């Protein structure tokens, strides 16, 4: 493999792998935020049931519920931001993958051309040997 092609392919692979790691981090963050929303929903439901049976809890449930609603809205804003980031990363990853494939294809073509030249050279040698034997 040509040194410059090897370096380009290694760099392109590194970029693809790095973007894949970033994508995994974004997906993990998205999952954590969804889990937080589910936990908030469960907490609010638990507190609502408690408020139905306990007059002291009922007095503060409205404020608690509103605070949790605000928290959920903030989490949804964060999820929207993560979705934008994920889309950007997907596009970068697609481009990096295309670049890697381009470099790999160029290297495959270079190797195929080199092999064809070597086969042609070997065939020329064999033809020359055959000609010498005919003349002798």
N, C-alpha and C positions, 0 to 999 in steps of 0.2 A: 504494500500500500504506500502510496506517495505520502511523504511526511506532512505536506500542507493539507492534503485531503484528510489524513488521519486526524490532524489537529482540529480541522473544521467539524468533522463528524463528532469527535469527542466533545467539543464545545457545544454543538447543537444538542447532543444527547444530555449534557449537563443542564442546559437551559430547559429542555423538555421535563427532565426529572425535577428540577427546582420548581417549575410551574405546577407540576403534579402535586408536589408537597404543599405548595401554597393553596392549591385547590382543596386538598384534604383538610388543611387547617380551616379554610372557610366553611367547608361542609360540617366539620366538627363544631364550629361556632354556631352555625345555623341549627344544628341538632340541640346544642345546649340551650339556645334561646327558645326553641319549641318546647323543650322539657320545662323551662321556667314558666312558660305560658300555661302548660298543663298543670303544673304544681300550683300556680296562682288560682286557676279555675277550681282545683280540688280544695284549696284552702278556703276560698270564698264559699264554696258549697258547704264545707264543714262548719264554717262560722255562721252561715245562714241557718243551718239546722240547729246550732247551739242557740242562736238568737230567738228561734221559735219557742224554745223551751225555757230560756233564762231571760228574765226581764232586764237584768243588768247588761247582759250581752246585747240585747235588742237595742238598748239606748245608744250603743256605740257602733252598731253594725253599719249604719248608713255611711258614716265617715270612713270606716274601714273599707267598705265596698267601693266607695269613690276613690280612695287611695289606690286600691288594687286595680281599678279600671285605668287610672292614670298610668300606673306601672306597666300594665299590659299594652297601653298605647305606645309607651316609650320602647317597649320590647319590639313591637311591630315596626316602629320607625327603624330600629336597629336591624331588624330582619330585611327591611327594604334596602337599607344601605348595603347589607351583606349580599343581597341579590344583585345589586348593581356591580359590586366588586367581583362577584362570581362570574357575571356575564363578561366583564372586562378580562378576567383571567382566562375564561374559556376561549375568548378570541385570541389572546396572546398565545395560549397553548396550541390552538389550531395552527396559527402562523409558525410557531416554533417547530411543530411536528412536520408541517409542510417543508420547512427549510431543511430539517434533518433528512426527510425522504429525498429531497432534491440532491443533497450532498451524497447520500448513499447511492442513489441512482447514477449520479455522475461517476462515482468510484466504481460501480459495477460496470459501467460502459467503458471506463478506462481500462479495467482489468480484462474485459472481453476483447478490447482492441489489442491489448498487449499479448494476450493468448493467441489471437488470430495472427499477429505479426510473427510470434514464435513458431506457430504451426506452418506458416508460409515459409519461414526461413528453414525449418527442418525439412519441409517438402522440397525446397530448392536444393538443399544439400543432397537429399536422396536422389533427386533427378540428375544432379551432377555426377553422383557416384554411378548411377545407372548408365549415363552417357559414356563415362570413362570405360566401364566394363564392356559396352557395345563396341567402342572404338578399339579396344585392346584385343 
